[in-house]
Amino acid sequence: MTKIKEDLWNTLEDLTHEQLKQFQWFLKQENILEGFSAIPEARLERADRQDTVDRMVEKYGCTAALQMSIRILEKISRNDLAERLSSNSLQVKGMLKESKNTNLKNIK
């Protein structure tokens, strides 16, 4: 799932400092994505973009971190980045599906 982490990091690289602060603020809020708890404020206090991605993936796993990022990007009016991230995630899912199918064919 390194591709997802790279996509998340590249996306956060496109945020201004103020937008990154807003993004991190949402991560500290309870139930930003139903069923997922907040990341404690102390874990994000001095976090840069890379640290933010690491904290998200540690807490939620790659798929949920991706979904959460898309939702937060929409909330901070960065729909362009949300769409790009969503599009990239569909490509990753397609590659995973293709890989599974190839592996199944090799087993038969």
CORKAWO-V583517 format. One record per backbone hydrogen bond with DSSP energy under -1.0 kcal/mol. CO is the residue of the C=O (numbers start at 1). NH is the residue of the N-H. Records with the same first field share a line. If there is no record, write none. Layout:
# CORKAWO-V583517
CO = NH, NH
This chain:
# CORKAWO-V583517
1 = 5
2 = 6
3 = 7
4 = 8
5 = 9
6 = 10
7 = 11
8 = 12
9 = 13
11 = 14
12 = 15
16 = 20
17 = 21
18 = 22
19 = 23
20 = 24
21 = 25
22 = 26
23 = 27
24 = 28
26 = 29
27 = 39
33 = 36
36 = 31
40 = 43
41 = 44, 45
44 = 47
48 = 52
49 = 53
50 = 54
51 = 55
52 = 56
53 = 57
54 = 58
55 = 59
56 = 60
57 = 61
61 = 65
62 = 66
63 = 67
64 = 68
65 = 69
66 = 70
67 = 71
68 = 72
69 = 73
70 = 74
71 = 75
72 = 76
73 = 78
74 = 77
78 = 82
79 = 83
80 = 84
81 = 85
82 = 86
83 = 87
84 = 88
85 = 89
86 = 90
87 = 91
88 = 92
89 = 93
90 = 94
91 = 95
92 = 96
93 = 97
94 = 98
95 = 99
96 = 100
97 = 101
98 = 102
99 = 103
100 = 104
101 = 105
102 = 106
103 = 107
104 = 108
